[in-house]
Amino acid sequence: MAETEQPQIYLITPPEFELSVFPDTLARVLDSHPVACVRLALASRDEDRIARAADACREVTHARDVALVIESHLMLVERHGLDGVHLPDAGRSVRAARKELGEDAIVGCFCGTSRHDGMNAGEAGADYISFGPVGASPLDDGARVDMDVFDWWSKVIELPVVAEGALDLALVAQLTPMADFLAFGEEIWREEDPVAALGRFIAAMG
């Protein structure tokens, strides 16, 4: 990626949301800022709930030509007309997902803090690699991605890389020359005005 290019925006849904409210909030954000991809990442294991959320989010994203991928639930991709899957397993199921979904689907992979896992996932056919958390989060074990991973990846590997997890304005400014995508989830949804919150992050890219 050229040094002058800004990262694209990648949104991650909250782990839990009201179907009567969130799609409208998502639509407002997509109407206000350029977003490349949305990941449906519900914590629920209730397939009916996930399916209804997938349909609601797809209506919003596809009306705006924004890709929608779903975390983990491979079997729901084709059934609900989604664009692909995001796998959280450091590349172990990338080949199987590619075989199941075909060449046109997006297959992304979260590889934690491991450059080695990222390379393996790329060799297995992933369309992008995601590393995180970048910032400190009370929910993780304290492991954070070293900035050197993004610096090295941006110089050596052509496969797009996503930075995610506890991003703040300073980290966004630091990552802008190195990441192809910056992923925002709770960083914006927990704010009273997600549109304004995302605007602040975009401004921090310079």
C-alpha positions as CSV (number, residue, x, y, z in Angstrom):
1,M,0.0,0.0,0.0
2,A,1.3,3.4,-0.9
3,E,2.4,5.6,2.0
4,T,-0.1,8.3,0.9
5,E,-3.1,6.1,1.0
6,Q,-5.4,6.1,4.0
7,P,-6.6,2.8,5.5
8,Q,-10.1,1.8,4.6
9,I,-12.7,1.6,7.3
10,Y,-13.9,-1.8,8.5
11,L,-16.8,-1.9,11.0
12,I,-17.5,-4.7,13.6
13,T,-21.0,-4.9,15.0
14,P,-21.6,-5.0,18.7
15,P,-21.7,-8.5,20.2
16,E,-25.3,-7.8,21.2
17,F,-27.8,-5.3,19.7
18,E,-31.4,-4.5,19.3
19,L,-32.7,-5.5,15.9
20,S,-35.2,-2.6,16.1
21,V,-32.5,0.0,16.6
22,F,-29.1,-1.1,15.3
23,P,-29.7,-1.3,11.6
24,D,-30.8,2.3,11.5
25,T,-27.7,3.3,13.5
26,L,-25.6,1.4,11.1
27,A,-27.3,3.0,8.1
28,R,-26.6,6.5,9.5
29,V,-22.9,5.6,9.9
30,L,-22.6,4.2,6.4
31,D,-24.4,7.2,5.0
32,S,-22.0,9.6,6.7
33,H,-18.6,7.9,6.2
34,P,-17.0,5.7,3.5
35,V,-16.9,2.1,4.9
36,A,-15.4,-0.8,3.0
37,C,-16.8,-3.8,5.0
38,V,-19.0,-4.6,8.0
39,R,-18.5,-7.7,10.1
40,L,-21.5,-9.2,11.9
41,A,-20.0,-10.5,15.1
42,L,-22.8,-11.5,17.5
43,A,-21.9,-13.3,20.7
44,S,-25.2,-15.2,20.5
45,R,-25.3,-18.9,19.5
46,D,-29.0,-18.6,18.7
47,E,-29.1,-19.3,15.0
48,D,-32.5,-17.7,14.4
49,R,-31.3,-14.5,16.1
50,I,-28.1,-14.5,14.1
51,A,-30.0,-15.1,10.9
52,R,-32.4,-12.3,11.5
53,A,-29.5,-9.9,12.3
54,A,-27.7,-11.1,9.1
55,D,-30.8,-10.3,7.0
56,A,-31.3,-6.8,8.6
57,C,-27.6,-5.8,8.3
58,R,-27.4,-7.1,4.7
59,E,-30.3,-4.9,3.7
60,V,-28.5,-1.9,5.0
61,T,-25.0,-2.7,3.7
62,H,-26.0,-4.0,0.2
63,A,-28.2,-1.0,-0.4
64,R,-25.0,1.1,0.0
65,D,-22.6,-1.3,-1.8
66,V,-20.8,-2.2,1.4
67,A,-19.6,-5.8,1.9
68,L,-21.0,-7.8,4.8
69,V,-19.1,-10.7,6.3
70,I,-20.2,-12.9,9.2
71,E,-17.9,-14.1,12.0
72,S,-17.6,-17.9,12.2
73,H,-21.0,-18.9,10.9
74,L,-19.8,-20.3,7.5
75,M,-23.1,-22.1,6.7
76,L,-25.1,-18.8,6.9
77,V,-23.1,-17.0,4.2
78,E,-24.8,-18.4,1.1
79,R,-28.1,-18.9,2.8
80,H,-28.4,-15.2,3.7
81,G,-26.6,-13.7,0.7
82,L,-23.6,-12.4,2.6
83,D,-20.3,-11.6,1.1
84,G,-18.1,-13.9,3.1
85,V,-16.9,-15.1,6.4
86,H,-14.4,-13.9,9.1
87,L,-12.6,-16.8,10.8
88,P,-11.3,-16.2,14.3
89,D,-9.1,-19.4,14.4
90,A,-5.6,-18.1,13.1
91,G,-6.0,-19.7,9.7
92,R,-6.9,-23.3,10.6
93,S,-10.2,-23.4,8.6
94,V,-9.3,-21.0,5.8
95,R,-8.9,-23.8,3.2
96,A,-12.2,-25.4,4.1
97,A,-14.0,-22.1,4.0
98,R,-12.6,-21.3,0.6
99,K,-13.6,-24.7,-0.7
100,E,-17.1,-24.3,0.7
101,L,-17.8,-20.7,-0.4
102,G,-15.8,-20.6,-3.7
103,E,-13.3,-18.1,-5.0
104,D,-15.6,-15.0,-5.1
105,A,-16.5,-15.0,-1.4
106,I,-14.5,-13.0,1.1
107,V,-12.5,-15.2,3.5
108,G,-10.9,-13.1,6.3
109,C,-8.9,-14.4,9.2
110,F,-8.1,-13.1,12.7
111,C,-4.5,-14.1,13.7
112,G,-4.2,-12.5,17.1
113,T,-0.6,-11.2,17.5
114,S,1.1,-13.8,15.5
115,R,2.8,-12.9,12.2
116,H,3.5,-16.6,11.6
117,D,-0.2,-17.4,11.8
118,G,-1.0,-14.5,9.5
119,M,1.5,-15.8,6.9
120,N,0.0,-19.3,7.1
121,A,-3.5,-18.0,6.7
122,G,-2.5,-16.0,3.7
123,E,-0.9,-19.1,2.1
124,A,-4.1,-21.0,2.8
125,G,-6.1,-18.5,0.7
126,A,-7.3,-15.8,3.1
127,D,-8.3,-12.5,1.4
128,Y,-7.2,-10.4,4.4
129,I,-5.5,-11.0,7.8
130,S,-6.6,-9.2,11.0
131,F,-4.2,-8.7,13.9
132,G,-5.3,-7.5,17.4
133,P,-5.8,-6.3,19.9
134,V,-3.8,-3.2,19.1
135,G,-4.7,-1.3,22.3
136,A,-5.1,-2.3,25.9
137,S,-8.4,-4.0,26.6
138,P,-9.7,-5.2,30.0
139,L,-11.2,-8.3,28.2
140,D,-7.9,-9.7,26.9
141,D,-5.0,-11.5,28.5
142,G,-2.7,-8.5,28.1
143,A,-1.2,-9.6,24.8
144,R,-1.0,-6.8,22.2
145,V,0.2,-6.7,18.6
146,D,3.6,-5.2,18.3
147,M,3.6,-2.3,15.9
148,D,6.6,-3.9,14.2
149,V,4.2,-6.6,12.9
150,F,2.2,-4.1,10.9
151,D,5.3,-2.2,9.8
152,W,6.9,-5.5,8.5
153,W,3.7,-6.7,6.9
154,S,3.1,-3.5,5.0
155,K,6.6,-3.6,3.6
156,V,6.9,-7.3,2.8
157,I,3.4,-8.8,2.3
158,E,0.9,-7.7,-0.3
159,L,-2.1,-9.4,1.4
160,P,-4.3,-6.7,3.1
161,V,-3.9,-6.3,6.8
162,V,-6.6,-5.2,9.3
163,A,-5.7,-3.6,12.7
164,E,-8.4,-4.1,15.3
165,G,-9.0,-4.1,19.0
166,A,-9.1,-1.1,21.5
167,L,-8.0,1.5,18.9
168,D,-7.6,5.1,20.1
169,L,-6.8,8.3,18.3
170,A,-3.1,8.0,18.9
171,L,-3.0,4.4,17.7
172,V,-5.0,5.3,14.6
173,A,-2.4,8.0,13.7
174,Q,0.4,5.5,14.2
175,L,-1.2,2.8,12.2
176,T,-2.3,4.9,9.2
177,P,0.9,4.4,7.1
178,M,1.0,0.6,7.9
179,A,-2.6,-0.9,7.9
180,D,-4.8,-1.4,4.9
181,F,-7.9,-1.4,7.1
182,L,-8.7,-0.1,10.5
183,A,-11.5,-1.9,12.3
184,F,-13.8,-0.1,14.7
185,G,-16.4,-1.8,16.9
186,E,-17.2,-0.8,20.4
187,E,-14.9,2.2,19.9
188,I,-17.8,3.9,18.1
189,W,-20.9,2.0,19.2
190,R,-20.4,2.7,22.9
191,E,-20.5,6.5,22.1
192,E,-23.7,8.5,22.1
193,D,-23.1,9.5,18.5
194,P,-21.3,6.7,16.6
195,V,-21.2,8.9,13.4
196,A,-19.3,11.6,15.2
197,A,-17.0,9.1,16.9
198,L,-16.0,7.5,13.6
199,G,-15.5,11.0,12.2
200,R,-12.9,11.6,14.9
201,F,-11.1,8.5,14.1
202,I,-11.0,9.3,10.4
203,A,-9.7,12.8,11.2
204,A,-6.9,11.2,13.2
205,M,-5.7,9.5,10.1
206,G,-4.5,12.9,8.9
